[in-house]
Amino acid sequence: EAGVAQSPRYKIIEKRQSVAFWCNPISGHATLYWYQQILGQGPKLLIQFQNNGVVDDSQLPKDRFSAERLKGVDSTLKIQPAKLEDSAVYLCASSPNRGGVYNEQFFGPGTRLTVL
Amino acid sequence: AQSVTQPDIHITVSEGASLELRCNYSYGATPYLFWYVQSPGQGLQLLLKYFSGDTLVQGIKGFEAEFKRSQSSFNLRKPSVHWSDAAEYFCAVTGGYNKLIFGAGTRLAVHP
């Protein structure tokens, strides 16, 4: 079974530029997550999709970050314009929707963003 | 609000020595707790999880963790560390809607 795919793996941009990250979840997984992991910190959830609807985006800086999951499969996270403090690893995860109290999340390798 | 504290930022052990990584959580109800490992350039991999039942849970790669409600702790242990265990370890708790709340992580170095 293929894992969660992310691209690009690395990106360097200058502040005020725009950037986009792509994620393809495990086939059949209904739920998709984007996390931000700043150096020295644990991952922080930015947005959670259930199929193509947003479940939680309470920690997404909506003035500059946007995300979409068209057709309920792959997803794109965009930052426009980027700030220095956006330098981080952006992790995508997916989980099945089998009911119950928790469905395991599977993580992709992440995209390391450096903003200069 | 739910939170996770990992008091140790860095830990160094010798290969073959035992290991304990500390995790304390804050959660209003019965927590669902997790330990993940992250190797350089890799995504997070689930080591083990606790939902209910036996408070000592076994995971992959020879790791185990013990849930202690009285201490709000979920410490990770391994009796004999291998050089390949060098990585960053994250404790996490669920925050509803399948959401994970992570601690800041503990970076483990292993000396030969």
gemmi code that builds the backbone of each chain (N, CA, C; Angstrom):
import gemmi

chains = {
    "A": [
        ("GLU", (0.858, -1.200, 0.000), (0.000, 0.000, 0.000), (0.886, 1.240, 0.000)),
        ("ALA", (0.654, 2.163, -0.914), (1.452, 3.369, -0.989), (1.107, 4.263, 0.194)),
        ("GLY", (2.128, 5.000, 0.669), (1.916, 5.905, 1.790), (1.438, 7.257, 1.325)),
        ("VAL", (1.459, 8.199, 2.255), (1.081, 9.576, 1.943), (2.222, 10.223, 1.170)),
        ("ALA", (1.888, 10.811, 0.034), (2.895, 11.450, -0.808), (2.804, 12.962, -0.666)),
        ("GLN", (3.964, 13.612, -0.613), (4.011, 15.067, -0.537), (5.061, 15.593, -1.511)),
        ("SER", (4.775, 16.759, -2.058), (5.785, 17.417, -2.882), (5.579, 18.922, -2.808)),
        ("PRO", (6.658, 19.696, -2.987), (8.029, 19.228, -3.072), (8.537, 18.795, -1.696)),
        ("ARG", (9.714, 18.223, -1.620), (10.279, 17.865, -0.321), (10.953, 19.056, 0.337)),
        ("TYR", (11.493, 19.956, -0.487), (12.173, 21.137, 0.029), (11.787, 22.330, -0.841)),
        ("LYS", (11.704, 23.498, -0.188), (11.396, 24.721, -0.905), (12.040, 25.890, -0.185)),
        ("ILE", (12.730, 26.725, -0.956), (13.319, 27.943, -0.407), (12.721, 29.107, -1.173)),
        ("ILE", (12.174, 30.072, -0.447), (11.596, 31.256, -1.068), (11.995, 32.481, -0.274)),
        ("GLU", (11.738, 33.635, -0.857), (11.970, 34.873, -0.130), (10.641, 35.338, 0.467)),
        ("LYS", (10.769, 36.118, 1.534), (9.551, 36.609, 2.185), (8.734, 37.422, 1.183)),
        ("ARG", (7.447, 37.338, 1.378), (6.432, 37.973, 0.544), (6.140, 37.206, -0.746)),
        ("GLN", (6.924, 36.147, -1.014), (6.586, 35.297, -2.159), (5.474, 34.331, -1.769)),
        ("SER", (4.955, 33.633, -2.769), (3.924, 32.627, -2.566), (4.508, 31.236, -2.741)),
        ("VAL", (3.856, 30.267, -2.092), (4.320, 28.889, -2.212), (3.126, 27.960, -2.052)),
        ("ALA", (3.205, 26.798, -2.683), (2.133, 25.811, -2.578), (2.721, 24.432, -2.357)),
        ("PHE", (2.042, 23.678, -1.517), (2.455, 22.309, -1.220), (1.323, 21.362, -1.620)),
        ("TRP", (1.718, 20.189, -2.056), (0.731, 19.219, -2.524), (0.798, 17.949, -1.683)),
        ("CYS", (-0.357, 17.333, -1.453), (-0.420, 16.101, -0.687), (-1.395, 15.128, -1.344)),
        ("ASN", (-0.961, 13.890, -1.486), (-1.848, 12.832, -1.965), (-1.978, 11.789, -0.859)),
        ("PRO", (-3.147, 11.647, -0.268), (-3.296, 10.733, 0.867), (-3.315, 9.273, 0.440)),
        ("ILE", (-3.335, 8.406, 1.411), (-3.485, 6.981, 1.134), (-4.865, 6.748, 0.517)),
        ("SER", (-4.891, 5.915, -0.488), (-6.131, 5.672, -1.209), (-7.240, 5.203, -0.271)),
        ("GLY", (-8.386, 5.865, -0.387), (-9.532, 5.479, 0.433), (-9.624, 6.192, 1.761)),
        ("HIS", (-8.611, 6.947, 2.131), (-8.671, 7.667, 3.404), (-9.522, 8.925, 3.248)),
        ("ALA", (-10.541, 9.022, 4.091), (-11.485, 10.128, 3.971), (-10.975, 11.409, 4.617)),
        ("THR", (-10.125, 11.269, 5.618), (-9.705, 12.439, 6.388), (-8.267, 12.800, 6.058)),
        ("LEU", (-8.044, 14.094, 5.866), (-6.716, 14.604, 5.527), (-6.377, 15.764, 6.443)),
        ("TYR", (-5.132, 15.805, 6.885), (-4.667, 16.809, 7.844), (-3.412, 17.498, 7.304)),
        ("TRP", (-3.306, 18.782, 7.592), (-2.061, 19.523, 7.395), (-1.574, 19.997, 8.753)),
        ("TYR", (-0.289, 19.689, 9.040), (0.344, 20.128, 10.266), (1.531, 21.026, 9.930)),
        ("GLN", (1.808, 21.960, 10.818), (3.012, 22.782, 10.728), (3.933, 22.396, 11.872)),
        ("GLN", (5.190, 22.089, 11.543), (6.158, 21.723, 12.581), (7.332, 22.694, 12.505)),
        ("ILE", (7.343, 23.652, 13.423), (8.439, 24.605, 13.531), (9.586, 23.942, 14.274)),
        ("LEU", (10.800, 24.289, 13.901), (11.993, 23.682, 14.501), (11.947, 23.766, 16.025)),
        ("GLY", (12.119, 22.628, 16.671), (12.116, 22.596, 18.129), (10.732, 22.452, 18.748)),
        ("GLN", (9.719, 22.313, 17.912), (8.354, 22.164, 18.410), (7.711, 20.905, 17.829)),
        ("GLY", (6.629, 20.490, 18.453), (5.869, 19.391, 17.900), (4.946, 19.885, 16.797)),
        ("PRO", (4.460, 18.974, 15.973), (3.525, 19.372, 14.914), (2.265, 20.015, 15.490)),
        ("LYS", (1.771, 21.016, 14.769), (0.544, 21.708, 15.155), (-0.444, 21.613, 14.000)),
        ("LEU", (-1.663, 21.185, 14.306), (-2.669, 21.034, 13.257), (-3.063, 22.389, 12.685)),
        ("LEU", (-2.993, 22.497, 11.363), (-3.457, 23.712, 10.682), (-4.895, 23.545, 10.201)),
        ("ILE", (-5.167, 22.419, 9.542), (-6.488, 22.205, 8.975), (-6.746, 20.720, 8.820)),
        ("GLN", (-8.015, 20.356, 8.998), (-8.450, 18.965, 8.878), (-9.642, 18.914, 7.940)),
        ("PHE", (-9.561, 18.045, 6.939), (-10.646, 17.834, 5.983), (-11.287, 16.466, 6.222)),
        ("GLN", (-12.591, 16.415, 6.074), (-13.310, 15.163, 6.009), (-13.919, 15.137, 4.615)),
        ("ASN", (-13.401, 14.234, 3.772), (-13.705, 14.262, 2.340), (-13.318, 15.648, 1.816)),
        ("ASN", (-14.215, 16.423, 1.245), (-13.797, 17.736, 0.760), (-14.314, 18.868, 1.632)),
        ("GLY", (-14.809, 18.538, 2.828), (-15.275, 19.556, 3.758), (-14.291, 19.791, 4.890)),
        ("VAL", (-14.252, 21.018, 5.388), (-13.343, 21.378, 6.479), (-13.967, 21.022, 7.831)),
        ("VAL", (-13.224, 20.253, 8.633), (-13.672, 19.895, 9.977), (-13.141, 20.880, 11.009)),
        ("ASP", (-11.868, 21.273, 10.849), (-11.230, 22.150, 11.829), (-10.174, 22.972, 11.120)),
        ("ASP", (-10.304, 24.266, 11.141), (-9.261, 25.158, 10.612), (-9.003, 26.280, 11.600)),
        ("SER", (-9.227, 25.997, 12.877), (-9.145, 27.035, 13.902), (-7.734, 27.605, 14.065)),
        ("GLN", (-6.701, 26.853, 13.711), (-5.334, 27.344, 13.871), (-4.693, 27.702, 12.529)),
        ("LEU", (-5.472, 27.810, 11.499), (-4.950, 28.213, 10.184), (-4.956, 29.739, 10.101)),
        ("PRO", (-3.798, 30.354, 9.860), (-3.753, 31.822, 9.701), (-4.389, 32.217, 8.366)),
        ("LYS", (-5.654, 32.481, 8.418), (-6.439, 32.596, 7.186), (-6.116, 33.842, 6.369)),
        ("ASP", (-5.380, 34.779, 6.977), (-5.014, 35.957, 6.189), (-3.943, 35.635, 5.148)),
        ("ARG", (-3.225, 34.523, 5.350), (-2.157, 34.195, 4.417), (-2.148, 32.738, 3.985)),
        ("PHE", (-2.760, 31.881, 4.749), (-2.782, 30.447, 4.434), (-4.159, 30.075, 3.868)),
        ("SER", (-4.122, 29.190, 2.885), (-5.364, 28.619, 2.373), (-5.116, 27.169, 1.999)),
        ("ALA", (-6.162, 26.379, 2.035), (-6.032, 24.966, 1.679), (-7.317, 24.517, 1.009)),
        ("GLU", (-7.164, 23.576, 0.124), (-8.334, 23.005, -0.525), (-8.121, 21.525, -0.768)),
        ("ARG", (-9.222, 20.840, -0.862), (-9.192, 19.406, -1.134), (-10.322, 19.117, -2.121)),
        ("LEU", (-10.031, 19.445, -3.357), (-11.017, 19.260, -4.403), (-11.253, 17.769, -4.620)),
        ("LYS", (-12.498, 17.395, -4.802), (-12.887, 16.011, -5.088), (-12.580, 15.067, -3.938)),
        ("GLY", (-12.203, 15.600, -2.791), (-12.007, 14.757, -1.619), (-10.841, 13.812, -1.695)),
        ("VAL", (-9.863, 14.107, -2.551), (-8.694, 13.220, -2.647), (-7.457, 14.021, -2.264)),
        ("ASP", (-6.690, 14.504, -3.252), (-5.472, 15.218, -2.905), (-5.782, 16.636, -2.464)),
        ("SER", (-4.761, 17.280, -1.894), (-4.964, 18.584, -1.272), (-3.775, 19.484, -1.560)),
        ("THR", (-4.046, 20.782, -1.552), (-3.003, 21.790, -1.720), (-3.082, 22.788, -0.581)),
        ("LEU", (-1.938, 23.097, -0.010), (-1.817, 24.127, 1.016), (-1.004, 25.279, 0.425)),
        ("LYS", (-1.519, 26.491, 0.537), (-0.844, 27.650, -0.054), (-0.549, 28.694, 1.007)),
        ("ILE", (0.571, 29.359, 0.847), (0.926, 30.488, 1.700), (1.176, 31.680, 0.788)),
        ("GLN", (0.459, 32.785, 1.072), (0.580, 33.974, 0.228), (0.184, 35.215, 0.997)),
        ("PRO", (1.113, 36.105, 1.310), (2.549, 36.029, 1.107), (3.237, 35.363, 2.296)),
        ("ALA", (4.397, 34.792, 2.048), (5.112, 34.102, 3.127), (5.856, 35.091, 4.014)),
        ("LYS", (5.960, 34.717, 5.296), (6.730, 35.468, 6.271), (7.877, 34.590, 6.780)),
        ("LEU", (8.845, 35.244, 7.408), (9.995, 34.498, 7.925), (9.553, 33.394, 8.885)),
        ("GLU", (8.541, 33.714, 9.704), (8.107, 32.755, 10.727), (7.351, 31.556, 10.157)),
        ("ASP", (7.137, 31.551, 8.847), (6.492, 30.392, 8.217), (7.498, 29.279, 7.914)),
        ("SER", (8.771, 29.541, 8.146), (9.788, 28.504, 7.946), (9.482, 27.342, 8.884)),
        ("ALA", (9.290, 26.172, 8.297), (8.843, 25.010, 9.076), (8.789, 23.809, 8.148)),
        ("VAL", (8.490, 22.662, 8.745), (8.152, 21.471, 7.957), (6.637, 21.351, 7.953)),
        ("TYR", (6.097, 21.175, 6.781), (4.643, 21.027, 6.644), (4.341, 19.554, 6.372)),
        ("LEU", (3.640, 18.970, 7.314), (3.330, 17.548, 7.267), (1.886, 17.340, 6.845)),
        ("CYS", (1.706, 16.376, 5.981), (0.364, 15.955, 5.602), (0.124, 14.569, 6.186)),
        ("ALA", (-1.075, 14.318, 6.647), (-1.437, 13.007, 7.172), (-2.828, 12.647, 6.675)),
        ("SER", (-3.108, 11.358, 6.668), (-4.463, 10.938, 6.319), (-4.887, 9.801, 7.231)),
        ("SER", (-6.185, 9.632, 7.364), (-6.718, 8.530, 8.165), (-8.007, 8.026, 7.536)),
        ("PRO", (-8.298, 6.756, 7.748), (-9.572, 6.234, 7.271), (-10.699, 6.743, 8.160)),
        ("ASN", (-11.915, 6.515, 7.731), (-13.064, 6.899, 8.549), (-13.863, 5.641, 8.832)),
        ("ARG", (-13.417, 4.921, 9.863), (-14.048, 3.639, 10.185), (-14.927, 3.733, 11.424)),
        ("GLY", (-15.208, 4.964, 11.851), (-15.992, 5.136, 13.062), (-15.129, 4.885, 14.282)),
        ("GLY", (-15.742, 4.738, 15.428), (-14.977, 4.511, 16.643), (-14.407, 5.818, 17.183)),
        ("VAL", (-13.630, 5.701, 18.219), (-13.141, 6.897, 18.888), (-11.927, 7.499, 18.214)),
        ("TYR", (-11.176, 6.703, 17.468), (-9.978, 7.241, 16.838), (-9.594, 6.370, 15.656)),
        ("ASN", (-9.176, 7.038, 14.578), (-8.652, 6.347, 13.401), (-7.208, 6.776, 13.205)),
        ("GLU", (-6.298, 5.822, 13.099), (-4.882, 6.137, 13.059), (-4.532, 7.052, 11.898)),
        ("GLN", (-3.697, 8.022, 12.192), (-3.201, 8.933, 11.176), (-1.873, 8.416, 10.636)),
        ("PHE", (-1.717, 8.494, 9.332), (-0.477, 8.105, 8.653), (0.132, 9.367, 8.043)),
        ("PHE", (1.406, 9.567, 8.311), (2.054, 10.813, 7.941), (2.924, 10.659, 6.696)),
        ("GLY", (2.948, 11.715, 5.894), (3.886, 11.813, 4.799), (5.236, 12.307, 5.281)),
        ("PRO", (6.229, 12.385, 4.374), (7.587, 12.778, 4.767), (7.748, 14.262, 5.044)),
        ("GLY", (6.778, 15.064, 4.618), (6.838, 16.490, 4.896), (7.521, 17.304, 3.804)),
        ("THR", (7.231, 18.596, 3.817), (7.892, 19.578, 2.961), (8.584, 20.584, 3.867)),
        ("ARG", (9.899, 20.700, 3.692), (10.656, 21.660, 4.508), (10.694, 22.995, 3.774)),
        ("LEU", (10.095, 24.020, 4.364), (10.049, 25.366, 3.786), (11.014, 26.278, 4.519)),
        ("THR", (11.846, 26.954, 3.758), (12.728, 27.979, 4.304), (12.366, 29.308, 3.657)),
        ("VAL", (12.049, 30.288, 4.491), (11.708, 31.622, 4.005), (12.855, 32.564, 4.365)),
        ("LEU", (13.456, 33.176, 3.351), (14.619, 34.053, 3.564), (14.233, 35.527, 3.553)),
    ],
    "B": [
        ("ALA", (-7.818, 23.206, 28.483), (-7.446, 22.763, 27.146), (-6.424, 21.632, 27.259)),
        ("GLN", (-6.479, 20.757, 26.255), (-5.545, 19.634, 26.257), (-4.136, 20.118, 25.966)),
        ("SER", (-3.157, 19.494, 26.607), (-1.759, 19.827, 26.337), (-0.883, 18.647, 26.692)),
        ("VAL", (0.326, 18.661, 26.137), (1.305, 17.613, 26.394), (2.642, 18.270, 26.696)),
        ("THR", (3.289, 17.794, 27.740), (4.604, 18.311, 28.117), (5.625, 17.190, 28.078)),
        ("GLN", (6.691, 17.429, 27.354), (7.828, 16.519, 27.362), (8.995, 17.284, 27.984)),
        ("PRO", (9.320, 16.980, 29.229), (10.271, 17.810, 29.975), (11.701, 17.776, 29.438)),
        ("ASP", (12.064, 16.710, 28.762), (13.449, 16.552, 28.309), (13.555, 16.880, 26.830)),
        ("ILE", (14.342, 17.903, 26.499), (14.522, 18.295, 25.100), (15.493, 17.346, 24.415)),
        ("HIS", (16.593, 17.050, 25.113), (17.610, 16.149, 24.569), (17.941, 15.090, 25.617)),
        ("ILE", (18.150, 13.861, 25.160), (18.625, 12.786, 26.017), (19.688, 12.014, 25.256)),
        ("THR", (20.764, 11.697, 25.957), (21.826, 10.882, 25.368), (21.997, 9.630, 26.203)),
        ("VAL", (22.004, 8.493, 25.538), (22.230, 7.217, 26.231), (23.271, 6.430, 25.461)),
        ("SER", (23.861, 5.482, 26.142), (24.802, 4.571, 25.488), (24.045, 3.404, 24.887)),
        ("GLU", (24.563, 2.891, 23.785), (23.920, 1.737, 23.165), (23.884, 0.581, 24.156)),
        ("GLY", (22.729, -0.060, 24.244), (22.543, -1.155, 25.187), (21.971, -0.731, 26.518)),
        ("ALA", (22.002, 0.566, 26.798), (21.435, 1.055, 28.056), (19.919, 1.140, 27.946)),
        ("SER", (19.283, 1.236, 29.119), (17.832, 1.389, 29.125), (17.460, 2.847, 28.880)),
        ("LEU", (16.193, 3.043, 28.497), (15.723, 4.375, 28.119), (14.358, 4.632, 28.721)),
        ("GLU", (14.146, 5.835, 29.212), (12.804, 6.272, 29.593), (12.631, 7.718, 29.152)),
        ("LEU", (11.626, 7.965, 28.351), (11.276, 9.313, 27.908), (9.985, 9.716, 28.601)),
        ("ARG", (9.987, 10.909, 29.166), (8.858, 11.343, 29.976), (7.811, 12.113, 29.171)),
        ("CYS", (6.584, 11.921, 29.561), (5.462, 12.623, 28.931), (4.398, 12.865, 29.991)),
        ("ASN", (3.963, 14.112, 30.125), (2.848, 14.460, 30.987), (1.768, 15.135, 30.157)),
        ("TYR", (0.541, 14.848, 30.464), (-0.555, 15.377, 29.668), (-1.544, 16.098, 30.561)),
        ("SER", (-2.338, 16.941, 29.930), (-3.446, 17.604, 30.593), (-4.677, 17.363, 29.742)),
        ("TYR", (-5.664, 16.689, 30.333), (-6.865, 16.342, 29.578), (-7.996, 16.113, 30.553)),
        ("GLY", (-9.171, 16.621, 30.229), (-10.276, 16.576, 31.163), (-10.902, 15.218, 31.357)),
        ("ALA", (-10.852, 14.394, 30.341), (-11.494, 13.092, 30.421), (-10.426, 12.009, 30.270)),
        ("THR", (-10.847, 10.795, 30.029), (-9.887, 9.716, 29.792), (-9.172, 9.990, 28.478)),
        ("PRO", (-7.866, 10.120, 28.524), (-7.137, 10.499, 27.313), (-6.845, 9.300, 26.423)),
        ("TYR", (-6.716, 9.585, 25.140), (-6.122, 8.629, 24.218), (-4.714, 9.142, 23.936)),
        ("LEU", (-3.711, 8.323, 24.212), (-2.323, 8.757, 24.214), (-1.496, 7.989, 23.196)),
        ("PHE", (-0.495, 8.660, 22.655), (0.307, 8.095, 21.577), (1.775, 8.469, 21.762)),
        ("TRP", (2.638, 7.631, 21.244), (4.037, 7.959, 21.038), (4.371, 7.749, 19.563)),
        ("TYR", (4.999, 8.798, 18.988), (5.466, 8.748, 17.603), (6.977, 8.934, 17.583)),
        ("VAL", (7.621, 8.389, 16.546), (9.036, 8.602, 16.324), (9.232, 9.247, 14.958)),
        ("GLN", (10.188, 10.163, 14.900), (10.488, 10.856, 13.650), (11.987, 10.798, 13.398)),
        ("SER", (12.384, 10.065, 12.380), (13.790, 10.017, 11.984), (14.049, 11.138, 10.995)),
        ("PRO", (15.297, 11.579, 10.867), (15.606, 12.705, 9.975), (15.080, 12.481, 8.567)),
        ("GLY", (14.342, 13.472, 8.075), (13.801, 13.398, 6.724), (12.634, 12.466, 6.550)),
        ("GLN", (12.146, 11.911, 7.655), (11.036, 10.962, 7.587), (9.793, 11.556, 8.233)),
        ("GLY", (8.671, 10.977, 7.863), (7.438, 11.366, 8.537), (7.342, 10.723, 9.907)),
        ("LEU", (6.286, 11.008, 10.588), (6.057, 10.446, 11.917), (5.550, 9.014, 11.806)),
        ("GLN", (6.108, 8.162, 12.654), (5.682, 6.770, 12.681), (5.125, 6.457, 14.064)),
        ("LEU", (3.970, 5.823, 14.108), (3.346, 5.481, 15.373), (4.087, 4.325, 16.036)),
        ("LEU", (4.516, 4.539, 17.284), (5.169, 3.478, 18.059), (4.154, 2.663, 18.850)),
        ("LEU", (3.247, 3.359, 19.510), (2.238, 2.684, 20.319), (1.159, 3.678, 20.705)),
        ("LYS", (0.043, 3.117, 21.210), (-1.073, 3.956, 21.619), (-1.771, 3.330, 22.821)),
        ("TYR", (-2.416, 4.194, 23.599), (-3.224, 3.751, 24.736), (-4.610, 4.355, 24.606)),
        ("PHE", (-5.612, 3.475, 24.639), (-6.996, 3.930, 24.636), (-7.668, 3.581, 25.958)),
        ("SER", (-7.501, 2.359, 26.403), (-8.125, 1.901, 27.637), (-7.539, 0.537, 27.977)),
        ("GLY", (-7.944, -0.003, 29.129), (-7.522, -1.346, 29.497), (-6.168, -1.366, 30.175)),
        ("ASP", (-5.394, -2.374, 29.857), (-4.078, -2.556, 30.475), (-3.249, -1.290, 30.342)),
        ("THR", (-2.723, -0.826, 31.471), (-2.013, 0.456, 31.456), (-0.597, 0.336, 30.913)),
        ("LEU", (-0.108, -0.864, 30.731), (1.202, -1.075, 30.120), (0.966, -1.555, 28.688)),
        ("VAL", (1.381, -0.741, 27.743), (1.127, -1.070, 26.340), (2.439, -1.354, 25.628)),
        ("GLN", (2.380, -2.324, 24.756), (3.545, -2.701, 23.969), (3.438, -2.109, 22.579)),
        ("GLY", (4.574, -1.706, 22.031), (4.574, -1.144, 20.702), (5.575, -1.825, 19.800)),
        ("ILE", (5.865, -1.150, 18.703), (6.826, -1.701, 17.757), (8.250, -1.390, 18.201)),
        ("LYS", (9.205, -2.073, 17.628), (10.630, -1.829, 17.850), (11.038, -2.035, 19.301)),
        ("GLY", (10.292, -2.822, 20.063), (10.660, -3.125, 21.439), (10.303, -2.062, 22.458)),
        ("PHE", (9.534, -1.068, 22.075), (9.128, -0.006, 22.999), (7.866, -0.392, 23.762)),
        ("GLU", (7.756, 0.165, 24.963), (6.542, 0.044, 25.758), (6.296, 1.368, 26.462)),
        ("ALA", (5.074, 1.562, 26.914), (4.737, 2.777, 27.651), (3.735, 2.422, 28.734)),
        ("GLU", (3.794, 3.172, 29.820), (2.891, 2.929, 30.937), (2.054, 4.159, 31.211)),
        ("PHE", (0.756, 3.987, 31.231), (-0.186, 5.052, 31.549), (-0.399, 5.079, 33.056)),
        ("LYS", (-0.146, 6.252, 33.665), (-0.378, 6.423, 35.100), (-1.309, 7.616, 35.281)),
        ("ARG", (-2.574, 7.322, 35.534), (-3.573, 8.384, 35.645), (-3.255, 9.313, 36.812)),
        ("SER", (-2.792, 8.758, 37.927), (-2.538, 9.571, 39.127), (-1.437, 10.594, 38.896)),
        ("GLN", (-0.541, 10.294, 37.986), (0.567, 11.204, 37.687), (0.381, 11.924, 36.351)),
        ("SER", (-0.728, 11.671, 35.681), (-0.966, 12.243, 34.346), (0.251, 12.022, 33.450)),
        ("SER", (0.756, 10.799, 33.473), (1.969, 10.522, 32.711), (1.780, 9.339, 31.774)),
        ("PHE", (2.610, 9.314, 30.761), (2.594, 8.228, 29.767), (4.027, 8.113, 29.259)),
        ("ASN", (4.899, 7.557, 30.096), (6.321, 7.489, 29.796), (6.660, 6.320, 28.879)),
        ("LEU", (7.580, 6.571, 27.982), (8.022, 5.572, 27.004), (9.303, 4.920, 27.498)),
        ("ARG", (9.393, 3.607, 27.340), (10.574, 2.892, 27.831), (11.057, 1.885, 26.807)),
        ("LYS", (12.352, 1.599, 26.909), (12.945, 0.518, 26.126), (14.087, -0.058, 26.959)),
        ("PRO", (14.148, -1.358, 27.138), (15.156, -1.939, 28.030), (16.582, -1.846, 27.502)),
        ("SER", (16.753, -1.858, 26.184), (18.101, -1.832, 25.614), (18.056, -1.071, 24.296)),
        ("VAL", (18.725, 0.063, 24.278), (18.639, 0.953, 23.118), (19.648, 0.549, 22.047)),
        ("HIS", (19.227, 0.653, 20.807), (20.078, 0.377, 19.643), (20.435, 1.696, 18.978)),
        ("TRP", (21.572, 1.712, 18.260), (21.984, 2.953, 17.623), (20.906, 3.472, 16.669)),
        ("SER", (20.130, 2.561, 16.082), (19.096, 2.973, 15.129), (17.901, 3.652, 15.806)),
        ("ASP", (17.874, 3.647, 17.132), (16.781, 4.333, 17.845), (17.000, 5.838, 17.934)),
        ("ALA", (18.167, 6.320, 17.539), (18.410, 7.760, 17.560), (17.420, 8.459, 16.640)),
        ("ALA", (16.640, 9.360, 17.211), (15.556, 10.020, 16.471), (14.910, 11.024, 17.416)),
        ("GLU", (13.822, 11.616, 16.953), (13.039, 12.486, 17.825), (11.728, 11.775, 18.153)),
        ("TYR", (11.338, 11.874, 19.409), (10.161, 11.166, 19.893), (9.116, 12.167, 20.371)),
        ("PHE", (7.886, 11.938, 19.929), (6.798, 12.840, 20.272), (5.684, 12.085, 20.984)),
        ("CYS", (5.239, 12.657, 22.077), (4.063, 12.177, 22.774), (2.876, 13.011, 22.307)),
        ("ALA", (1.702, 12.400, 22.203), (0.532, 13.129, 21.718), (-0.721, 12.643, 22.423)),
        ("VAL", (-1.718, 13.515, 22.442), (-3.023, 13.192, 23.015), (-4.091, 13.623, 22.023)),
        ("THR", (-5.210, 12.922, 21.989), (-6.268, 13.339, 21.084), (-6.990, 14.549, 21.651)),
        ("GLY", (-7.414, 15.437, 20.729), (-8.130, 16.631, 21.132), (-9.517, 16.697, 20.540)),
        ("GLY", (-10.113, 15.554, 20.248), (-11.446, 15.529, 19.653), (-11.383, 15.545, 18.140)),
        ("TYR", (-12.407, 14.956, 17.486), (-12.481, 14.889, 16.025), (-11.216, 14.279, 15.424)),
        ("ASN", (-10.638, 13.311, 16.123), (-9.440, 12.630, 15.632), (-8.223, 13.545, 15.579)),
        ("LYS", (-8.275, 14.699, 16.219), (-7.172, 15.662, 16.190), (-6.095, 15.255, 17.183)),
        ("LEU", (-4.827, 15.408, 16.802), (-3.705, 15.109, 17.681), (-3.066, 16.398, 18.188)),
        ("ILE", (-2.738, 16.402, 19.493), (-1.999, 17.504, 20.094), (-0.665, 16.926, 20.553)),
        ("PHE", (0.418, 17.476, 20.021), (1.745, 16.928, 20.258), (2.507, 17.719, 21.313)),
        ("GLY", (3.411, 17.016, 21.990), (4.409, 17.678, 22.803), (5.524, 18.216, 21.923)),
        ("ALA", (6.476, 18.892, 22.545), (7.560, 19.529, 21.785), (8.624, 18.543, 21.324)),
        ("GLY", (8.582, 17.330, 21.839), (9.504, 16.301, 21.388), (10.738, 16.172, 22.261)),
        ("THR", (11.327, 14.984, 22.237), (12.606, 14.702, 22.891), (13.533, 14.110, 21.850)),
        ("ARG", (14.678, 14.740, 21.696), (15.656, 14.228, 20.726), (16.578, 13.252, 21.435)),
        ("LEU", (16.648, 12.052, 20.927), (17.458, 10.994, 21.516), (18.737, 10.787, 20.708)),
        ("ALA", (19.868, 10.865, 21.386), (21.154, 10.515, 20.779), (21.649, 9.237, 21.432)),
        ("VAL", (22.269, 8.370, 20.647), (22.776, 7.095, 21.143), (24.282, 7.032, 20.899)),
        ("HIS", (25.038, 6.872, 21.973), (26.485, 6.740, 21.873), (26.872, 5.280, 21.744)),
        ("PRO", (27.856, 4.990, 20.895), (28.277, 3.594, 20.720), (28.969, 3.053, 21.956)),
    ],
}
model = gemmi.Model(1)
for chain_id, residues in chains.items():
    chain = gemmi.Chain(chain_id)
    for i, (resn, *xyz) in enumerate(residues, 1):
        res = gemmi.Residue()
        res.name, res.seqid = resn, gemmi.SeqId(i, " ")
        for name, pos in zip(("N", "CA", "C"), xyz):
            atom = gemmi.Atom()
            atom.name, atom.element = name, gemmi.Element(name[0])
            atom.pos, atom.b_iso = gemmi.Position(*pos), 0.0
            res.add_atom(atom)
        chain.add_residue(res)
    model.add_chain(chain)
structure = gemmi.Structure()
structure.add_model(model)
structure.setup_entities()
